[in-house]
Amino acid sequence: MAALDVYYAREHGDEPVTVGTVEEIDALIDHVRAESPAIAPILMEVHLSGDPYTQGLDVGVNGDVGVLRYSGREWFEGVYSTGAGPADGEPLQYFYMDTDTEFPPNSEIPLDDVRQAVREFLVTDGDRPANITWQADR
């Protein structure tokens, strides 16, 4: 099983947080959830440890929900999580190192699904998580 490098704060630019177990993933998501303000939810970039240039999983956390974006392998343009919300409307904004990133208005999903997707990304060495319904670029 691989490890994951996670970036979400400016201090992670040179030294990411590294997680290698399901328990460490859950603890990190709990930590980010506690830190993430509702008006500016935190977005994490997740990559296989030591390889930030292949597939990646962007993971946003906002209370009991979150968003995902997977890119790599056959999805070079990236695909987004699909939730129950309306497909039209204003894009959602999550913040990676204080920079806003837009997600489709219907991309928020339950936080438990976000957790499972990150776990799957870890144990499959970066495969696109299969527990998520994905949609193409907005």
Buried (B, 14 or more C-beta within 10 A) or exposed (E): EBBBBBBBBEEBEEEBBEBEEBEBBBEBBEBBBEEBEEEEBBBBBBBBBEEEEEBBBBBBBBEEBBBBBBBBEEBEEBBBBBBEBEEEEEEBBBBBBEEEBEBBBBBBBEBEBBBBBBBBBBEEEBEBBEEBEBBEEE
